[in-house]
């Protein structure tokens, strides 16, 4: 929680520099010696301190995400004729509306108490390319959507098996298009002038 708050505040108050300290425990248990930076996430962590290691790795990745996003702008607002997305656009992703997630959490609090994890999702996925087209339609972006194939796609597909949750009687209610529209309307209310 401390690192989340510090990193978030550094971004919010536009700090010029942030140094986030990791720990040698972030590297795999059997990392090569001496340990190079690229050993990060290359193998299993030491079991006895994996929880601390995961927390530190999460902080590192949060800093990385803020750094990558810094300076991004909204293509429609900036009047850009195009927007460039990483990869080929072919990876498939599943999207769940935050209100559905909250509903699922309340449902599970009443109907589930097993020690094993349970997946929460919609059971439906979409290509990044199709998602980009839907977002462009919702926000009224008429420019071109380009894909930078020199950049990585990431995992080809991430669709959760929700059969366990469905068997308990829960399903998502908010369709992707409705969720995208809600998110855009909320953005307009909060930030667009």
C-alpha positions, 0 to 999 in steps of 0.5 A: 500500500505504501508503494502504491500511494507513493507512486500514485502521488508522484504521478499526481503531483508531477514529480520530476524524478522517482526512485523505486527501490527493489530487492534482490529477492525479486529475482528467481531462486535459481537465478544466474550468479551474479544476477543480471537485471534480465533475470527478473521474472525468468523463473520461480521465486524463493518460496520463503519470501515470495510474497514480499518479492511479488509486492516489490515486482508489482511496484517495479511494474507499476513504475514501468507502466506509469513511465510508458503512459506518461505523455500519452494523449487522447487522439480525438481531443488532440485532433490527430489523424491517426493513433498507433497501437502496439502489435498486430491487433490480433491478440484476444482479451476479455473485458469485465465492467467494474460494476459487474466485478463489484457485483460478482464480489458481493455474490461470491462473498455470500455464495463461495468460501472455498480456499481455491481461486475462482475466475470472474469474467464474461466468458467472451473475448475480442481482438485488440483490433476490434476493440480499437474500432469499437472505442473509435466508434464510441468516441467518434474518432474518424482517424486511422488506427495503425498497428506497430508490428515491431512492438510485441503483441503479448499473450495471444489470448486471455479468456478465463474459464468461468464455468465454476462461477456460472455454475454458482449462478452468476453472469456478467450483465454489462455488455462491452459496448455499454461499458465503453460508452459509460467509460467515455461519458464519465471521461467527458464529465470529469475531464473534457472541457 
